[in-house]
């Protein structure tokens, strides 16, 4: 093993909190219809407002955010908040809470929208506007990017040219790696969908206890592998999903468990990316 995590840690744990609420598709913002991502799985294809789902998203801001921020404070953990810029513009109290907790904000689009199909100039504007907006909301310009799943073949190059330092749109490994095909090499920070709390929306039969068991199993396996080589675990949650009273306890239990294990470096994605960049040999 040519390199290792700081302090001899066996596992780098990245907690990712998605902030999308208020930046989703809405006819009020000129979209062709309401956002199709709904806890009930009801897709409206007509250009009408889905008032019920709008309040479901608002729940994440009103109730979910305070719960998630309080738990992170309880355990003294810093997370990366992947935020759609407009979501923070419309919920400045959430931006203030993130800053007060010394968490990182990674750009999750200007709005919570797919980049696929955007011409290069429009995608560049979308990426640039996100950085400028987040800097206004938090006082710090983001250095990382996560798309709303679908992006273009130009995305990473544009991010590099716009000054971003890491990219999350990758699911290929359990550790960072360098993309040296760019004019300036960029750290790729793989994300994980299998352990994401979105599964409790996409697969309603999955209970919070099931999700917790899967997250702990993932943690344990990667921790064991960490005795031989550096491993990184990503755990992604959403304010409107994990922030519900029947689910937040599972998040609490995972954080409590992670805090009890020695040799775990719990860090923001920026900190992990910067460290990796300093030791990378790939």
TORDREN-981197 format. One record per residue: residue in three letters; x, y, z of N, C-alpha, C in turn; residue number from 1. Coordinates in steps of 0.05 Angstrom, whole numbers, plus 5000, padded with zeros to 4 digits. Example, Ala and Ser with C-alpha at 12.3 -4.5 7.8 and 13.67 -1.06 7.14 Angstrom:
// residues 2
   aa  n.east  n.north  n.up  ca.east  ca.north  ca.up  c.east  c.north  c.up    i
  ALA    5264     4886  5156     5246      4910   5156    5264     4934  5156    1
  SER    5257     4955  5142     5273      4979   5143    5258     5001  5157    2
// end
This chain:
// residues 282
   aa  n.east  n.north  n.up  ca.east  ca.north  ca.up  c.east  c.north  c.up    i
  UNK    5017     4976  5000     5000      5000   5000    5018     5025  5000    1
  UNK    5017     5040  4978     5035      5062   4975    5027     5086  4991    2
  UNK    5001     5088  4998     4992      5111   5013    4970     5102  5032    3
  UNK    4964     5119  5051     4943      5113   5071    4929     5138  5080    4
  UNK    4907     5134  5095     4892      5157   5105    4907     5170  5129    5
  UNK    4901     5195  5135     4914      5208   5158    4911     5193  5184    6
  UNK    4933     5193  5199     4932      5179   5225    4930     5149  5224    7
  UNK    4935     5138  5201     4932      5109   5198    4904     5099  5198    8
  UNK    4884     5116  5192     4856      5108   5191    4852     5086  5170    9
  UNK    4834     5067  5176     4828      5045   5158    4806     5053  5138   10
  UNK    4790     5073  5146     4767      5080   5129    4763     5110  5130   11
  UNK    4758     5121  5106     4749      5149   5105    4719     5148  5101   12
  UNK    4704     5161  5119     4675      5161   5117    4666     5189  5108   13
  UNK    4651     5190  5086     4641      5215   5075    4610     5215  5078   14
  UNK    4600     5233  5095     4572      5236   5099    4562     5258  5079   15
  UNK    4543     5251  5063     4533      5269   5042    4504     5275  5047   16
  UNK    4497     5301  5050     4469      5309   5055    4460     5325  5030   17
  UNK    4441     5314  5016     4431      5328   4992    4410     5349  5000   18
  UNK    4414     5373  4989     4395      5395   4993    4384     5403  4966   19
  UNK    4359     5394  4960     4347      5398   4934    4321     5413  4936   20
  UNK    4310     5414  4960     4283      5424   4965    4281     5454  4957   21
  UNK    4262     5459  4940     4258      5487   4930    4271     5492  4904   22
  UNK    4288     5473  4895     4301      5476   4869    4291     5455  4849   23
  UNK    4272     5439  4857     4261      5419   4839    4243     5431  4817   24
  UNK    4236     5414  4798     4219      5424   4776    4192     5434  4786   25
  UNK    4184     5457  4775     4159      5470   4783    4150     5488  4761   26
  UNK    4125     5488  4754     4116      5505   4732    4119     5535  4739   27
  UNK    4121     5541  4765     4126      5569   4773    4153     5579  4764   28
  UNK    4172     5560  4759     4198      5567   4750    4202     5563  4720   29
  UNK    4179     5560  4706     4180      5558   4677    4184     5529  4667   30
  UNK    4182     5509  4685     4186      5482   4677    4160     5471  4664   31
  UNK    4163     5450  4648     4140      5439   4634    4121     5423  4652   32
  UNK    4129     5418  4676     4112      5403   4694    4125     5401  4722   33
  UNK    4112     5390  4741     4123      5387   4768    4144     5365  4769   34
  UNK    4159     5364  4790     4180      5344   4792    4168     5316  4795   35
  UNK    4179     5297  4780     4168      5269   4781    4177     5254  4806   36
  UNK    4196     5264  4821     4206      5250   4844    4187     5255  4868   37
  UNK    4172     5235  4875     4150      5238   4895    4150     5214  4913   38
  UNK    4148     5218  4938     4147      5195   4957    4125     5175  4950   39
  UNK    4103     5185  4939     4081      5167   4932    4084     5154  4904   40
  UNK    4104     5164  4889     4108      5153   4862    4087     5161  4842   41
  UNK    4074     5184  4847     4054      5195   4829    4067     5214  4810   42
  UNK    4067     5208  4784     4079      5225   4764    4058     5241  4749   43
  UNK    4059     5267  4750     4041      5284   4736    4056     5295  4711   44
  UNK    4046     5290  4688     4059      5299   4663    4046     5324  4652   45
  UNK    4026     5334  4665     4013      5359   4655    4027     5383  4668   46
  UNK    4025     5406  4654     4037      5431   4665    4020     5443  4687   47
  UNK    4019     5429  4710     4004      5438   4733    4021     5437  4757   48
  UNK    4014     5451  4778     4029      5449   4803    4020     5425  4819   49
  UNK    4039     5411  4831     4033      5389   4849    4036     5400  4877   50
  UNK    4015     5412  4887     4016      5426   4912    4025     5408  4935   51
  UNK    4014     5383  4935     4021      5365   4956    4050     5359  4957   52
  UNK    4062     5353  4934     4090      5346   4933    4108     5370  4940   53
  UNK    4098     5394  4933     4113      5418   4941    4116     5420  4971   54
  UNK    4095     5413  4986     4096      5413   5015    4113     5390  5025   55
  UNK    4114     5369  5010     4131      5346   5018    4161     5355  5017   56
  UNK    4168     5370  4997     4195      5380   4995    4200     5401  5017   57
  UNK    4180     5418  5022     4183      5438   5043    4188     5426  5070   58
  UNK    4177     5402  5074     4182      5388   5099    4212     5384  5104   59
  UNK    4227     5379  5083     4256      5375   5086    4269     5400  5096   60
  UNK    4260     5424  5088     4271      5449   5098    4262     5455  5126   61
  UNK    4236     5452  5131     4224      5460   5157    4231     5441  5180   62
  UNK    4231     5415  5175     4235      5395   5196    4260     5378  5192   63
  UNK    4265     5370  5167     4288      5352   5163    4315     5365  5168   64
  UNK    4319     5389  5158     4345      5403   5161    4352     5407  5191   65
  UNK    4334     5417  5208     4342      5420   5236    4350     5393  5249   66
  UNK    4336     5372  5242     4342      5346   5254    4369     5336  5245   67
  UNK    4375     5337  5219     4400      5328   5209    4423     5344  5220   68
  UNK    4421     5370  5220     4442      5388   5230    4446     5383  5260   69
  UNK    4425     5378  5275     4428      5373   5304    4443     5347  5309   70
  UNK    4438     5326  5293     4452      5301   5297    4481     5303  5290   71
  UNK    4488     5317  5269     4516      5321   5262    4530     5337  5284   72
  UNK    4517     5356  5295     4529      5371   5317    4532     5353  5342   73
  UNK    4513     5336  5347     4514      5319   5371    4539     5301  5369   74
  UNK    4546     5291  5346     4568      5273   5343    4594     5287  5334   75
  UNK    4593     5313  5331     4616      5328   5323    4627     5321  5296   76
  UNK    4609     5315  5277     4617      5306   5251    4612     5328  5230   77
  UNK    4631     5330  5211     4627      5348   5189    4618     5333  5164   78
  UNK    4598     5343  5151     4587      5330   5127    4591     5348  5103   79
  UNK    4587     5336  5079     4586      5351   5055    4557     5354  5046   80
  UNK    4547     5379  5045     4520      5384   5036    4521     5389  5006   81
  UNK    4511     5370  4991     4509      5374   4962    4484     5389  4957   82
  UNK    4487     5415  4950     4464      5433   4949    4459     5444  4921   83
  UNK    4434     5442  4912     4426      5458   4889    4425     5487  4898   84
  UNK    4439     5504  4883     4443      5531   4892    4417     5546  4899   85
  UNK    4397     5542  4882     4371      5556   4887    4358     5548  4913   86
  UNK    4363     5522  4921     4352      5513   4946    4363     5529  4970   87
  UNK    4388     5536  4969     4400      5552   4990    4391     5581  4988   88
  UNK    4388     5591  4964     4378      5618   4960    4350     5621  4973   89
  UNK    4334     5601  4971     4306      5602   4981    4303     5593  5010   90
  UNK    4324     5582  5021     4324      5574   5049    4350     5583  5062   91
  UNK    4353     5609  5066     4378      5620   5078    4383     5609  5106   92
  UNK    4362     5601  5120     4367      5590   5147    4382     5564  5146   93
  UNK    4377     5549  5124     4392      5523   5121    4421     5529  5114   94
  UNK    4426     5549  5097     4453      5557   5090    4468     5566  5116   95
  UNK    4454     5581  5132     4466      5591   5157    4473     5567  5176   96
  UNK    4456     5547  5177     4461      5524   5194    4484     5508  5184   97
  UNK    4487     5506  5158     4509      5491   5146    4535     5505  5153   98
  UNK    4536     5531  5149     4560      5547   5155    4567     5546  5185   99
  UNK    4547     5548  5202     4551      5547   5231    4563     5521  5240  100
  UNK    4555     5499  5226     4566      5473   5233    4592     5466  5220  101
  UNK    4603     5485  5205     4629      5482   5192    4629     5459  5171  102
  UNK    4606     5456  5159     4604      5435   5138    4612     5446  5111  103
  UNK    4617     5428  5092     4624      5436   5065    4598     5437  5048  104
  UNK    4598     5455  5029     4576      5455   5009    4589     5448  4982  105
  UNK    4579     5427  4970     4587      5419   4943    4564     5426  4924  106
  UNK    4570     5436  4901     4549      5444   4882    4534     5420  4871  107
  UNK    4507     5421  4872     4490      5400   4861    4472     5412  4840  108
  UNK    4484     5429  4823     4470      5443   4802    4461     5470  4811  109
  UNK    4454     5487  4792     4443      5513   4799    4414     5508  4809  110
  UNK    4399     5493  4793     4374      5482   4803    4377     5452  4802  111
  UNK    4358     5437  4814     4360      5408   4814    4349     5398  4787  112
  UNK    4366     5399  4767     4358      5393   4740    4379     5376  4726  113
  UNK    4371     5360  4706     4390      5344   4691    4405     5362  4671  114
  UNK    4431     5356  4668     4447      5371   4649    4447     5358  4621  115
  UNK    4439     5333  4620     4438      5319   4595    4421     5334  4575  116
  UNK    4433     5339  4551     4419      5353   4530    4426     5383  4529  117
  UNK    4440     5393  4550     4448      5421   4549    4471     5425  4530  118
  UNK    4470     5445  4512     4494      5451   4496    4516     5461  4515  119
  UNK    4541     5461  4506     4563      5468   4523    4561     5495  4536  120
  UNK    4552     5515  4521     4551      5542   4532    4530     5544  4554  121
  UNK    4508     5530  4551     4487      5530   4571    4496     5515  4596  122
  UNK    4510     5492  4592     4519      5477   4615    4540     5492  4630  123
  UNK    4558     5506  4616     4578      5522   4630    4565     5544  4647  124
  UNK    4545     5557  4636     4530      5578   4651    4517     5566  4675  125
  UNK    4505     5542  4672     4492      5528   4694    4512     5522  4717  126
  UNK    4536     5513  4709     4557      5506   4729    4568     5531  4742  127
  UNK    4572     5552  4726     4583      5577   4736    4563     5591  4755  128
  UNK    4538     5591  4747     4517      5604   4764    4514     5590  4791  129
  UNK    4517     5564  4791     4516      5549   4816    4538     5558  4835  130
  UNK    4562     5560  4825     4585      5568   4842    4581     5596  4853  131
  UNK    4572     5614  4836     4569      5642   4844    4547     5644  4865  132
  UNK    4525     5630  4861     4502      5631   4879    4510     5619  4906  133
  UNK    4523     5596  4907     4530      5583   4932    4550     5601  4947  134
  UNK    4568     5614  4933     4586      5632   4946    4572     5655  4959  135
  UNK    4551     5665  4946     4535      5687   4958    4520     5677  4983  136
  UNK    4511     5652  4982     4494      5642   5004    4511     5633  5028  137
  UNK    4536     5624  5023     4551      5612   5045    4578     5627  5051  138
  UNK    4586     5644  5032     4612      5657   5035    4635     5642  5025  139
  UNK    4631     5618  5015     4652      5601   5005    4645     5589  4978  140
  UNK    4663     5591  4959     4658      5580   4932    4661     5550  4933  141
  UNK    4643     5535  4922     4645      5506   4922    4668     5496  4904  142
  UNK    4680     5474  4912     4702      5462   4896    4694     5435  4885  143
  UNK    4671     5424  4892     4662      5398   4883    4635     5400  4868  144
  UNK    4629     5380  4853     4604      5380   4837    4591     5352  4836  145
  UNK    4565     5352  4840     4549      5328   4836    4525     5336  4818  146
  UNK    4522     5322  4796     4499      5327   4778    4474     5313  4788  147
  UNK    4451     5321  4777     4427      5306   4782    4427     5282  4763  148
  UNK    4445     5265  4769     4449      5239   4756    4457     5240  4727  149
  UNK    4441     5253  4710     4447      5254   4681    4463     5279  4674  150
  UNK    4487     5275  4663     4504      5298   4655    4514     5293  4627  151
  UNK    4533     5308  4618     4543      5306   4591    4572     5297  4590  152
  UNK    4582     5291  4566     4610      5284   4563    4628     5307  4567  153
  UNK    4618     5332  4568     4634      5355   4572    4636     5364  4601  154
  UNK    4619     5352  4618     4616      5362   4645    4643     5365  4660  155
  UNK    4658     5343  4661     4683      5344   4677    4703     5364  4666  156
  UNK    4705     5366  4640     4724      5385   4628    4715     5414  4636  157
  UNK    4689     5419  4634     4679      5446   4641    4684     5452  4670  158
  UNK    4679     5432  4687     4685      5436   4716    4714     5443  4721  159
  UNK    4732     5429  4707     4760      5435   4710    4766     5463  4701  160
  UNK    4755     5472  4678     4760      5499   4668    4748     5520  4685  161
  UNK    4727     5513  4701     4714      5533   4718    4725     5533  4746  162
  UNK    4746     5518  4751     4760      5519   4777    4751     5499  4798  163
  UNK    4734     5480  4791     4726      5459   4810    4750     5440  4813  164
  UNK    4751     5427  4837     4773      5410   4843    4766     5381  4845  165
  UNK    4741     5374  4849     4733      5346   4848    4705     5342  4836  166
  UNK    4701     5318  4827     4676      5311   4813    4665     5286  4825  167
  UNK    4638     5285  4831     4626      5263   4845    4610     5244  4827  168
  UNK    4607     5251  4801     4589      5234   4784    4604     5209  4775  169
  UNK    4608     5191  4793     4623      5166   4788    4615     5146  4809  170
  UNK    4611     5121  4801     4603      5100   4820    4621     5076  4818  171
  UNK    4646     5080  4807     4662      5057   4798    4681     5046  4819  172
  UNK    4685     5060  4842     4706      5050   4861    4698     5058  4889  173
  UNK    4713     5047  4908     4709      5053   4936    4733     5069  4947  174
  UNK    4744     5085  4930     4766      5104   4937    4769     5125  4915  175
  UNK    4780     5148  4922     4784      5168   4901    4804     5160  4880  176
  UNK    4804     5173  4857     4824      5169   4837    4827     5195  4821  177
  UNK    4849     5196  4806     4854      5220   4790    4846     5216  4761  178
  UNK    4833     5236  4749     4828      5237   4721    4850     5254  4709  179
  UNK    4870     5242  4696     4892      5257   4685    4889     5262  4655  180
  UNK    4865     5257  4645     4860      5263   4617    4854     5293  4612  181
  UNK    4850     5308  4634     4843      5336   4632    4869     5353  4631  182
  UNK    4865     5378  4623     4888      5396   4622    4901     5399  4650  183
  UNK    4883     5399  4670     4892      5399   4697    4879     5375  4711  184
  UNK    4894     5355  4720     4882      5331   4732    4862     5338  4754  185
  UNK    4841     5323  4755     4820      5327   4775    4815     5302  4791  186
  UNK    4810     5306  4817     4803      5284   4834    4774     5275  4829  187
  UNK    4770     5250  4825     4744      5238   4822    4737     5225  4849  188
  UNK    4715     5234  4861     4707      5225   4887    4682     5207  4883  189
  UNK    4685     5181  4880     4662      5165   4874    4640     5167  4896  190
  UNK    4616     5166  4887     4592      5167   4904    4580     5139  4906  191
  UNK    4559     5135  4920     4546      5109   4923    4516     5113  4922  192
  UNK    4502     5097  4906     4473      5098   4904    4460     5076  4920  193
  UNK    4475     5053  4923     4463      5030   4936    4456     5035  4966  194
  UNK    4472     5052  4979     4467      5058   5007    4452     5084  5011  195
  UNK    4443     5096  4990     4429      5122   4991    4401     5119  5003  196
  UNK    4393     5138  5019     4366      5136   5031    4344     5139  5011  197
  UNK    4350     5148  4986     4330      5149   4965    4317     5122  4960  198
  UNK    4331     5100  4967     4320      5074   4964    4294     5070  4979  199
  UNK    4291     5086  5001     4266      5084   5016    4242     5097  5002  200
  UNK    4248     5112  4981     4227      5123   4964    4224     5104  4940  201
  UNK    4246     5096  4928     4245      5080   4904    4235     5051  4909  202
  UNK    4241     5041  4933     4234      5014   4941    4220     5016  4968  203
  UNK    4194     5023  4968     4180      5028   4994    4181     5005  5013  204
  UNK    4186     4980  5004     4187      4958   5022    4212     4959  5040  205
  UNK    4232     4975  5032     4256      4978   5047    4250     4996  5072  206
  UNK    4253     4985  5095     4247      5000   5119    4272     5014  5129  207
  UNK    4269     5034  5147     4293      5047   5158    4312     5027  5171  208
  UNK    4301     5006  5184     4319      4985   5196    4335     4970  5175  209
  UNK    4321     4965  5152     4336      4952   5130    4358     4970  5119  210
  UNK    4351     4995  5116     4371      5015   5106    4395     5016  5125  211
  UNK    4389     5017  5151     4410      5019   5171    4428     4994  5170  212
  UNK    4416     4971  5168     4431      4946   5167    4449     4946  5143  213
  UNK    4439     4955  5120     4455      4956   5095    4478     4975  5099  214
  UNK    4473     4998  5110     4494      5018   5115    4516     5007  5133  215
  UNK    4507     4994  5155     4527      4983   5173    4543     4960  5160  216
  UNK    4530     4944  5145     4544      4922   5131    4565     4934  5112  217
  UNK    4557     4955  5098     4576      4968   5079    4600     4979  5095  218
  UNK    4594     4992  5117     4615      5003   5134    4634     4981  5143  219
  UNK    4623     4960  5154     4639      4938   5165    4657     4925  5144  220
  UNK    4646     4920  5120     4662      4907   5099    4685     4925  5090  221
  UNK    4679     4950  5086     4700      4968   5077    4721     4972  5099  222
  UNK    4712     4973  5124     4731      4976   5146    4750     4952  5147  223
  UNK    4739     4928  5143     4756      4904   5143    4776     4905  5120  224
  UNK    4767     4913  5096     4785      4916   5073    4806     4937  5079  225
  UNK    4800     4957  5095     4818      4979   5101    4843     4970  5115  226
  UNK    4844     4946  5125     4869      4936   5137    4890     4931  5116  227
  UNK    4882     4928  5091     4900      4922   5069    4904     4945  5049  228
  UNK    4884     4962  5046     4886      4984   5027    4866     5006  5034  229
  UNK    4871     5030  5026     4853      5052   5034    4825     5048  5022  230
  UNK    4805     5052  5039     4777      5050   5031    4762     5075  5038  231
  UNK    4741     5081  5022     4724      5104   5028    4695     5096  5026  232
  UNK    4679     5104  5045     4650      5099   5044    4635     5125  5041  233
  UNK    4616     5126  5023     4598      5148   5020    4571     5140  5029  234
  UNK    4559     5157  5046     4531      5153   5055    4515     5177  5048  235
  UNK    4496     5175  5029     4481      5198   5020    4452     5198  5032  236
  UNK    4444     5220  5042     4417      5223   5052    4404     5249  5042  237
  UNK    4378     5252  5046     4363      5275   5037    4347     5286  5060  238
  UNK    4345     5313  5061     4330      5326   5083    4301     5316  5084  239
  UNK    4288     5313  5062     4260      5307   5061    4255     5277  5065  240
  UNK    4276     5261  5064     4273      5232   5067    4282     5223  5094  241
  UNK    4308     5225  5100     4318      5216   5125    4308     5233  5148  242
  UNK    4300     5258  5142     4291      5276   5162    4264     5271  5174  243
  UNK    4250     5250  5165     4224      5243   5176    4227     5229  5203  244
  UNK    4208     5232  5221     4210      5221   5248    4215     5191  5248  245
  UNK    4203     5177  5229     4206      5148   5228    4232     5138  5216  246
  UNK    4248     5157  5205     4273      5149   5192    4298     5161  5205  247
  UNK    4295     5184  5218     4318      5198   5229    4332     5182  5250  248
  UNK    4318     5164  5264     4331      5147   5283    4351     5128  5271  249
  UNK    4346     5119  5247     4365      5102   5233    4391     5117  5227  250
  UNK    4388     5142  5219     4412      5158   5214    4427     5162  5240  251
  UNK    4413     5168  5262     4425      5171   5288    4441     5146  5296  252
  UNK    4429     5123  5292     4442      5098   5299    4467     5093  5282  253
  UNK    4466     5100  5257     4490      5097   5241    4512     5115  5250  254
  UNK    4506     5140  5256     4526      5159   5265    4538     5150  5291  255
  UNK    4521     5140  5309     4530      5130   5335    4550     5107  5331  256
  UNK    4542     5089  5313     4559      5066   5308    4586     5075  5296  257
  UNK    4585     5092  5276     4610      5101   5264    4628     5115  5284  258
  UNK    4616     5130  5302     4632      5145   5322    4645     5126  5342  259
  UNK    4635     5102  5345     4645      5083   5365    4669     5066  5355  260
  UNK    4674     5068  5329     4695      5051   5317    4721     5067  5313  261
  UNK    4743     5056  5323     4768      5070   5321    4779     5066  5293  262
  UNK    4796     5085  5284     4809      5083   5258    4791     5091  5235  263
  UNK    4772     5109  5241     4755      5119   5219    4758     5149  5217  264
  UNK    4765     5158  5193     4768      5187   5188    4742     5197  5176  265
  UNK    4727     5212  5192     4701      5223   5182    4707     5252  5173  266
  UNK    4705     5256  5148     4714      5282   5136    4696     5291  5113  267
  UNK    4698     5316  5107     4684      5326   5084    4697     5316  5058  268
  UNK    4682     5317  5037     4694      5308   5011    4716     5327  5002  269
  UNK    4714     5352  5009     4736      5370   5002    4762     5362  5016  270
  UNK    4760     5356  5042     4783      5348   5057    4795     5322  5047  271
  UNK    4777     5303  5040     4787      5277   5029    4800     5281  5002  272
  UNK    4787     5297  4985     4799      5302   4958    4825     5316  4960  273
  UNK    4828     5336  4977     4853      5351   4979    4875     5333  4990  274
  UNK    4868     5316  5009     4888      5298   5020    4897     5278  4998  275
  UNK    4877     5267  4984     4884      5247   4964    4901     5260  4942  276
  UNK    4894     5284  4934     4910      5297   4913    4939     5300  4921  277
  UNK    4944     5303  4947     4971      5307   4957    4988     5281  4957  278
  UNK    4974     5258  4956     4989      5232   4958    4984     5215  4933  279
  UNK    4967     5223  4915     4959      5206   4892    4983     5199  4875  280
  UNK    4983     5173  4867     5004      5164   4848    4992     5151  4823  281
  UNK    4965     5149  4823     4953      5135   4799    4952     5154  4775  282
// end
